[in-house]
Amino acid sequence: MRSDSGLKQRINSVDFLRGVVMMIMLLDHTREYVHAGALQSDPTNLETTTVALFFTRWITHFCAPIFVFLAGTSIYLQKHNGKSNAELSRFLWTRGLWLIFLEFTVVRFLIVFNLDYSFFGMAQVIWVIGVSMIAMAALIYAPVTVVGGVGVAMIFLHNLFDGIQVPPNVAFAGQPPPDLMQSLWIILHQPGVLPIVGGASKIFFAYPLIPWIGVMMTGYALGVVYGWDTPVRRKWLLVLGTIATILFVVIRVINVYGDPVPWSQQSSTLFTLLSFLNTTKYPPSLLFLLMTLGPALIVLSLTDAIDGKAVWQRVAIVFGRVPMFFYLLQWLVAHSMGVMLNYLAGVDVSYLFKNLLEMGQTAPPGHGFPLWVVYAAWIAGLIILYPLCKWYGDLKQRNKHWPLSYL
């Protein structure tokens, strides 16, 4: 029999972990707008990066997998807490459509601060959660074991198809128009830019659907553990997280499968470690997902009994209970920080109002700031967002109106 206190603890642990990764997400986006050269260079490029910059980017790799995974767990918890399949299915497909709409309207504007739809937008985490929710609207009728099994298979096997590559930038001038199979492959498994509206606009598919749908399916199946007794649940979360983490290390050491880019010996032991950790996010490789979701499961086990009263718990839980509200505001804060700081430094900020594919190409010399400024701006952003998220979370708790469940 499930106790109310047990349910409260489980919700706290899920919200805590989600809140932590959302706070880290703000760091990543603040870096993109504030750090010098962030729009022009890859912080995980071992030939040009520093250790501090690498880990500033690497720690944010945990955000998207945990965000998508816990979205699946939350779907199961809604079902576990009494929603009928019909009610849950209707909510999932309507919310999925809403998220896709938000991705290419509100989120797009907050990323680029313009309405020039010659660049339609970037299909990233909100798009993939929206499509995955629409898929889950049908999958919740299937046995949980089947959903989980297919999700795990998708995660473990999709790298078998890494060798299938199509031209990734078929939307650009001089490229032949893509055929149907090329377009489908970019949407499903290979990041790329596709033309739309007869070639008048383009979409960058940064988050192909595979294996992200599998991540949500696996998170949904994991929700089963929240019907188990507390000691058993904690034990299995710890066991599963430890197995996933060990698998990451073992498969990465073998260096044959699980990521399209093998690690290699570098000029120092430290940079060899960076190479070892530098797994592929677009699309997320098996090793990328083991590296991020394994520790996430361990954290869920260790925080299973928190009551949410300690300050370090309460701050994260406040953010974790309003994920979509936080997500939208953090783009506004991160982008505004970049505009404000560069403007105060006398830099021409017009590049921060360009379309995403043009920002790095048009950034003026002297733009951006050292990494310590990024961290200062990030902390300032969290301070700004906390009271807003607290207010909205309290509003949702007091008012159970259905529109509030969509934000």
Salt bridges, closest charged atoms under 4 A:
ASP15 OD1 - ARG18 NH2 2.52
ASP15 OD2 - ARG321 NE 3.18
ASP28 OD1 - ARG31 NH2 2.89
ASP28 OD2 - ARG57 NH1 2.72
ASP304 OD2 - ARG233 NH2 2.82
ASP304 OD2 - ARG234 NE 3.33
ASP394 OD2 - LYS390 NZ 2.88
